[in-house]
């Protein structure tokens, strides 16, 4: 795996105008970012993608799995999967899932606070 940092692409002039930072392709006739002027910041293009080995993984290095009940939890592997309890699960069942996940050695990504 490489140790390069993930690039954050920001919308051109989002710091000056009241614009959201989410990426939009620059389309203006005299836009310097569209013209690939390096000092104006990075532009979305091929080559900035993450390595295939880590693509789609949670930052902790495990795959995410959405769990609705204890039965779904027991079908997973704790070495390669981190568990996220579904938002529609109530508190009572959530506590049961989290207790069983602790027994099996799963990492719970959204535990009850």
N, C-alpha and C positions, 0 to 999 in steps of 0.2 A: 504494500500500500504506500501511496505517496503522502507526504506531509504538507502539501500545499493548502493554502487557505481558500475557503469558499468565497467567491466574488459576490458582492452584493450589487446588483444592478438597480440603479435609481433613475427615476424619470428626469429628463433634462430640465434644468432650472426649477426643480421642485423645492430647492432651498430658498429661492428668491420670491417665487410667486406662491399663491395659495393653492398649490397642487399637491395631490397625494403622491407619495414616493413610488407607488407601484409602476412597474416598467411599461412604457408606451414607446413604440417605434417613432423616432424623430422623422418628420416628413417635410419640414420647412425647406424652402429653396436655399436659404443661406445658413442653415443649421450646421454648426461646426461638428457636432457629434455624428450627424448623418454623413458628413464628409470624412469621418475617421480621424479627426484631430485628437491625438493621444492625450493631450492635457485636459480634455473635456470629460474624461472618464471612460470606463469600460462599456462596451456595447455587446449585446447578446449575439453570440455567434458560435459556430461549431468549434469545439476544442475546450470549452469551459465546463463540459459535463463532468460528473463525478465518475470515478472508476467503476467498472461493472461489478466488482466484488462488493462494494459498499453501497451501490445504488439502491434506494428504497428502504434502507435500514434505519432504525431509530438511532439517534445519536449515541446511545449506550452500546451500539454494536449488535443488537439483536433484532430479529424480525418482530413486527407487531401482530398481535392476534386479538380480534374483538370477541369477547366472551359474554354470553347471555345467561349461562347457567353452569353448574358444577360439572355436568356431564361433558360439555364442550371443553372444559378446562382439563379434564383427565385424559383427553385424546391428544394432548399436545406434549411437546418435549421441552422441559425447563432449561435445557442447555442452549437452545437456539431461538427460543421464543420469549418475548416479553408480553405480558397480558394487559389489555385495556378493557375494563368492565364497561359494557354498553350503557349509554345514558338513560335508557328506558328501564333499567333494573332498579327496583326499589331498595331502600336502605337495608331491610331485613335480609333479602337474598344477597345483596352486595356484601354484607358482613360474612355470610356463609362462604361466598366465593373467595373472599380475601383470606379467610381462615384456612380454607383448603389449599389455596395457592401458597400460603406460607409453609404448610406441611410438605407440599410437593417441591418447594424451592423455586417458585416462579417470582419474577420481578413484576410488581404491579405498577403500571405507569400512572394510574389515577386513583390512588387510595383515598379513603374517606379522611378528610382533613380534620 
